[in-house]
Amino acid sequence: MLVLVGGIFTIAGMVMYIFPPKRINYIYGYRTSSSMKSEERWNFAQRFSAIAMIQSGLALVAFSIIGLFYSFSKSTEVIAAVILIILALSYLFIRTENGLKKFR
């Protein structure tokens, strides 16, 4: 589960980094009220969140590789995976929002 979600995060982050949304929109990109205040903030948030998403994805993949060396029950693995995914999403949002606060 972590390999799949981590892979999706990593690939999505790479796509957002290479092909960031050009204009503020409600469909594609890092869309929060603070990122949509201006075009400059929007562009900063897209790059910054893409990097954080790649970092989160790679961390999830690393945790899944570490998990190969340990044996846990299925329920423990699922609970740990959900907690790690929530932490990865929290990292992405908190890091980007803090970056936006420091931006201009």
Buried (B, 14 or more C-beta within 10 A) or exposed (E): BBBEBBBEBBEBBBEBBEEBBEEBEEEEBBBBEBBBEEEEBBBBBBBBBBBBBBBBBBBBBEBBEEBEEEEEEEEEBEEBBEEBBEBBBEBBEEBBBEBBEEBE
